[in-house]
């Protein structure tokens, strides 16, 4: 079991401070997204996980996760920004992870109807150098979309998420806030696009 005091001192307290430090940079990108430094119910994901149905009974997550969420995330499906911190596997991400089928259909239809804007940021050199689209995809084209559609690989996506890596030296150094802020800005067009697809303000 993780000792309470070391957890609070070495993980929770710095993560809550990081969330607070991200409030101003995030507000410059969008006032619709929230960095909430409350210890419970805020942007910091809990570190324990449900192991009842897992072969891996390790009781705690080996990473810290911070979700910078849309202010309407409790009302409707909404994209979010995300910061993941783990030794050798830290990144800043954003998008829709495992959306329900109705939300997925809306995003696919929006991509099909607005391909130029999608390609403008996903094919941009700066985005492709620093970020990667990740997540699950269908094997076959989704119903209602032709197999020869120019964006069929994107229309097959079940997750609409991109991630930008952070190295350990950056995470433990003095330039973490600027590094996260830079990556949030790279991901912002994706979040803006998904908000438009779901008729949410950005």
Secondary structure, DSSP 8 states (H G I E B T S, - for coil): ---HHHHIIIIIHHHHHHHHHHHHHHHHH-TTEE----TTTSSB--SB---TT-S----B-SSEEEEEEETTTTTS---EEEEEE-TT-EEEEEEESS--HHHHHHHHHHHHH-HHHHHHHHS-HHHHHHEEEES-B-SS--TTS-TT-TTHHHHTBS-EEEEEEE-HHHHTSTTHHHHHHHHHHHHHHHHHHHHHHTT---
